[in-house]
Amino acid sequence: MKETAKIILDGKTYELPVIIGSEGEKAVDIRKFKQETGCITYDPGFGSTGSCKSSITFMDGEKGILRYRGIPIEQLAEKSTFVETAYLLINGALPNSHELNQIRVHLNDYSMVHEDMQDFFKNYPRASHPMGILSAMVNALRSFYPELLTTEETLSATFLRLLSKVRTLAAMSYKISRGHKVIYPRQNYTYCANFLNMMFDSPVRHYEINEDLVRALNIFWILHADHEQNCSTAAVRVVGSGQVNIYAAISAGIAALWGPLHGGANQAVIHMLENITTNGGDVNWAINKAKDRNDPFRLMGFGHRVYKTYDPRAKIMKKMCDVVLSNLTKADPLLDIARKLEEAALKDDYCVDHNLYPNVDFYSGIVLRAMGIPTTMFPVMFAIGRLPGWISQWKESIDDPDWRLSRPRQVYTGPTKIDYIPLEKRK
Ligand code: SDX
């Protein structure tokens, strides 16, 4: 017997179908609700609204569960690589050794960007934020690769081109922003090693690949690879629903990720920890500001729309801080502040009542600082990690028979009908 939900509206009972997901999650199917009742639903921020069915990522916010194509994030972080995880998300299964070698070859083949793009960077205002540059450059890729995505082959080539070139573009924008020589990708380096080398190698000082940092970067990007229908993925799907090319949809995702409430939080966390340091290291200063309803200050890196417990990615990222810092025989005073802030927040009634636990962004900045990544590039690092997720979600949307142009409705609260007032009669 199909499960249904009943709604009584204006004295009339409407019965709506209930959809049940593979993990037992339930959704009331309201697709016919407007035409049957003349009514719409209201859900700013879409906290209670499902935009699609998806088989890519499963999250359980109460239990702190995250799985990509059914595989727990903890196992992928421990055993997989970012390239392998990207393949899993996009193709639905882990690659065999032949498939893995194939994608490695293609990622190397596609790693260069058109020389003309360097002129774009050089003419970009120097103080530009790397996320604005990345969003623009990804959009520009369409002009260099205008072929239509009509076959599995052209689709796959485009996905690999995006995965490979976004990494090159990010490193290139960093080098050019510092007036340094651009370092080209190398055929004999793996995906993550290549990125670190393009970022930090230079004609005057050879960058020694540190395998522990390469491993840490793989884990960092695995942890960021997908997260079901978050703000930037929703942007990719909404923009993609107009049937625009994938480069424009991904460019919109980068723009959506940039905000400090979303992927820009990792940068904002560092600024917050530095502020706490300036305020004598008093973590309660930050917690009290966050509790003050007249103060817009928020504990950056805390809280989540879905997780109402510790973000499983934050647990892994926290452990990585120790590994990366000890490997570099480095200490970071902000890590001590971060730990103290977490400890105080987990004991604070307001934070506990509002489910303010560390999310993926809270410790990620410490890991990136240890790698030598500049703070302004932290959201870019998130974007490179999230790219396979955006690609897989875009691909799933264009293959989805239920998918249609995204066009939400509204509850109008403006003036009812009034007539035009000629200029001479206006006060
Ligand atoms: C990411 O969606 C995803 O999956 C995102 C992401 C991904 O992988 O794609 O996980 C990545 O974006 C992680 C989140 C990074 N952002 C931050 O760390 C910024 C700080 N966090 C918050 O701004 C906030 O927690 C959000 C935006 C993340 C979630 O906010 P919600 O679900 O919209 O909750 P809300 O803003 O409606 O707040 C509910 C209450 C409010 O208090 P009341 O008015 O009810 O008394 O909780 C309070 C808020 O003031 N609150 C916070 C807070 N977060 C929520 N108070 C202080 N500090 C915070 N961080």
Residues whose N, C-alpha, C, O or C-beta is under 5 A from the ligand:
A	BS01	SDX	H227 N230 C231 P260 L261 H262 G263 A265 A290 F297 R298 L299 M300 G301 F302 G303 H304 R305 H354 N359 D361
